[in-house]
Amino acid sequence: MNFLFCVHPTRAEAQRLHGELSAYLKEKGHSEVSDPAKADFTLAIGGDGTVVAACRACSAPIIGINAGTLGYLTRVEPSQAKDALDRLCRGEYAIEKRMMLCCGAMGGPVTRALNEAALTKEGSGVIRFTVTVDGIRLMRYTADGIICATPTGSTGYSLSAGGPIVDPASALMILTPIAPHTLLSRPIVLSADSVVRLECESDAVISMDGASARLPAGTPFEIRRSPETMRFVSFGRESFIDRLRQKLG
């Protein structure tokens, strides 16, 4: 098998694990590759940010190894890593498919996002923007911004802004306003097949899984379900609730 490594660039534990696991795989007759097109699996060693970077780098199924802090997306602890690789090579694993978003300004390039697309202010002060869902105006907000998250992204930026925690196996979108200037603005859960359009009255910033770009005033920005999914390798029958209790307990 061919393995692509995506490793946190500055974390010493991640670098150590990379060397150790690369050598272990070579002993077993497998290869580390640098070409994403040749990878059978991607080993993401770090935290959730490293897993997101791995999603951008390669479409091969991802095995997340936690060398970070909470690590919602990293299912394997360092002490379990070699055993997990052995089980992988024996075929003792399952594949979990996660919903992704397609997003982009009208007429511009489209970007995939595993966690969220977030509209935020450029500089100081609040922004005013309109949200349209499936061609129907939902609301004009005055806020610091808004997040459109996937179920996987529900435990990220959206959670910090007061959004709900959602089972990542679900298919839906979550709209979470950031510091809205009204008591009536609450997170909204939408169908996975909804099409969300954001239009800001001033220049703003749009971030897709942390990769930011400037959004000029009045430019419609569209978010919809991606036809592609991201695949994660799973070992055992640990439930989302078990994992949530371990991370937040």
C-alpha positions in Angstrom: 0.0 0.0 0.0 1.0 3.6 -0.6 0.7 6.2 2.2 0.7 9.9 2.0 1.7 11.7 5.2 0.2 15.1 6.2 2.1 16.2 9.4 1.8 19.2 11.6 4.8 21.3 10.6 5.9 22.5 14.0 4.7 20.0 16.6 7.6 17.8 17.8 5.3 14.9 18.7 3.9 14.8 15.2 7.3 14.9 13.6 8.5 12.1 15.8 5.4 9.9 14.9 6.0 10.6 11.3 9.5 9.1 11.4 8.4 6.2 13.5 5.4 5.2 11.5 7.1 5.8 8.1 9.8 3.3 9.2 7.3 0.9 10.5 5.3 0.8 7.3 8.5 0.3 5.3 9.4 -2.7 7.5 5.9 -4.1 6.5 6.6 -3.7 2.8 4.5 -0.5 2.3 5.6 2.9 0.9 5.5 6.5 1.8 4.6 8.6 -1.3 4.7 12.4 -2.0 2.3 12.3 -5.0 -1.4 12.4 -3.7 -2.6 10.7 -6.9 -0.6 7.5 -5.9 -1.8 7.4 -2.3 -4.1 4.6 -1.1 -4.5 6.2 2.3 -3.5 9.5 3.9 -2.1 9.6 7.4 -2.9 13.0 9.1 -0.7 13.4 12.2 -1.6 16.4 14.3 -4.9 18.0 15.3 -8.0 18.8 13.5 -6.3 21.5 11.4 -3.9 18.9 10.1 -6.9 16.7 9.1 -8.4 19.6 7.2 -5.1 20.2 5.4 -5.1 16.5 4.5 -8.5 16.9 3.0 -7.2 19.7 0.7 -4.1 17.7 -0.2 -5.6 14.3 -1.1 -8.9 12.5 -1.8 -7.6 9.2 -0.4 -9.3 7.9 2.8 -7.8 9.7 5.9 -6.6 8.1 9.1 -6.3 10.9 11.8 -3.6 10.4 14.4 -3.9 12.7 17.4 -0.9 14.8 18.1 -2.9 17.8 19.1 -5.3 18.7 21.9 -9.0 17.8 21.5 -8.8 16.2 18.1 -12.5 15.6 17.1 -11.4 14.4 13.7 -8.4 12.3 14.9 -9.6 8.9 15.9 -6.3 7.2 16.7 -4.1 8.1 19.7 -0.3 7.8 19.3 -0.1 4.7 21.5 -2.7 3.0 19.1 -1.1 4.0 15.8 0.9 0.9 15.0 -2.0 -1.4 15.9 -4.3 0.7 13.8 -2.0 0.4 10.8 -1.8 -3.4 11.3 -5.6 -3.6 11.3 -5.8 -1.4 8.2 -3.4 -3.7 6.4 -5.5 -6.7 7.4 -8.6 -5.0 6.1 -10.2 -4.6 9.6 -11.6 -1.2 9.2 -14.6 0.7 7.9 -15.0 3.8 5.8 -17.1 6.8 7.1 -18.3 9.3 4.5 -18.6 12.9 5.5 -20.6 15.6 3.8 -18.7 18.6 2.3 -19.6 22.0 1.0 -19.0 23.6 -2.4 -18.7 27.4 -2.0 -17.7 30.4 -4.1 -18.5 33.9 -5.2 -20.8 34.0 -8.2 -18.8 33.6 -11.4 -15.6 32.7 -9.4 -13.8 29.5 -8.5 -15.5 26.9 -6.3 -13.8 25.6 -3.1 -14.6 22.5 -1.1 -14.9 22.8 2.7 -15.2 19.9 5.2 -16.0 22.1 8.2 -17.5 25.4 7.3 -17.7 28.6 5.3 -17.6 31.7 7.4 -18.4 35.3 6.5 -16.8 37.8 8.8 -16.0 41.5 8.9 -13.0 43.1 7.3 -11.4 45.3 10.0 -13.4 46.7 12.9 -17.2 47.1 13.4 -20.1 44.9 12.5 -21.3 44.0 9.0 -24.8 43.9 7.5 -25.6 41.1 5.2 -28.6 39.2 3.7 -29.0 35.5 3.8 -31.1 33.8 1.1 -32.0 30.1 1.2 -33.3 28.3 -1.9 -34.1 31.7 -3.5 -36.1 32.9 -0.5 -34.8 35.8 1.7 -34.3 34.5 5.2 -33.0 37.5 7.1 -30.9 40.7 7.0 -28.4 40.4 9.8 -26.3 42.9 11.7 -23.6 40.9 13.3 -19.9 40.1 13.4 -20.6 37.5 10.7 -22.2 34.1 10.0 -21.0 30.5 9.7 -22.5 27.8 7.4 -21.2 24.5 8.9 -21.4 20.8 8.0 -22.2 18.2 10.7 -18.4 17.6 10.9 -17.8 21.3 11.4 -20.5 21.5 14.1 -17.8 21.0 16.8 -15.5 23.7 15.4 -16.1 27.4 14.8 -19.9 27.0 14.8 -19.8 25.5 18.3 -17.7 28.4 19.6 -20.3 30.8 18.2 -23.2 29.0 20.0 -24.2 26.5 17.3 -25.5 22.9 18.1 -23.4 19.8 18.2 -24.5 17.4 15.4 -23.6 13.8 14.7 -21.1 14.0 11.9 -22.8 11.1 10.0 -25.8 13.4 9.5 -26.5 15.3 6.3 -27.5 18.9 6.9 -26.2 22.5 7.1 -26.1 24.7 10.2 -26.3 28.5 9.9 -24.8 30.1 13.1 -24.7 33.9 13.4 -21.7 35.4 15.1 -22.5 37.9 17.8 -25.8 39.0 16.2 -27.2 42.4 17.3 -30.7 41.1 18.0 -32.2 38.6 20.5 -34.1 36.9 17.7 -31.1 35.5 15.8 -30.6 31.8 16.6 -28.8 29.0 14.8 -30.8 27.4 12.0 -30.6 23.8 10.8 -31.2 23.4 7.1 -31.6 20.5 4.7 -28.4 19.2 3.2 -29.8 20.1 -0.2 -30.4 23.8 0.6 -28.6 26.5 -1.4 -27.4 29.3 0.8 -26.5 32.7 -0.6 -24.8 35.5 1.4 -24.6 39.1 0.2 -22.8 41.6 2.3 -23.4 45.4 2.2 -19.7 46.2 2.8 -16.4 44.5 2.0 -16.0 41.3 4.1 -13.8 38.2 4.5 -15.0 34.7 3.6 -13.1 31.8 5.1 -13.5 28.2 3.9 -11.9 25.8 6.5 -9.6 28.7 7.5 -8.5 29.6 4.0 -9.6 33.3 3.7 -10.4 35.5 0.7 -11.7 39.0 0.4 -15.4 39.3 -0.6 -16.2 42.7 -2.1 -19.4 44.5 -1.1 -22.5 43.3 -3.0 -20.8 40.1 -4.4 -23.2 37.1 -3.9 -21.5 34.1 -2.3 -23.1 30.7 -2.7 -22.9 27.6 -0.5 -24.3 24.2 -1.4 -23.7 20.6 -0.7 -20.7 19.1 -2.6 -21.3 16.1 -4.8 -18.1 14.7 -3.3 -17.6 13.3 0.2 -14.5 13.0 2.4 -13.7 9.5 3.5 -12.4 8.7 7.0 -11.0 5.3 8.2 -12.8 4.0 11.3 -11.7 1.2 13.6 -14.1 -0.5 16.0 -17.6 0.6 16.9 -17.0 3.7 19.0 -20.1 5.9 18.7 -20.2 9.6 18.3 -21.6 10.0 21.8 -18.8 8.0 23.3 -16.2 10.2 21.4 -18.0 13.4 22.4 -18.0 12.4 26.1 -14.3 11.6 26.0 -13.4 14.9 24.3 -15.7 17.2 26.4 -16.0 15.2 29.7 
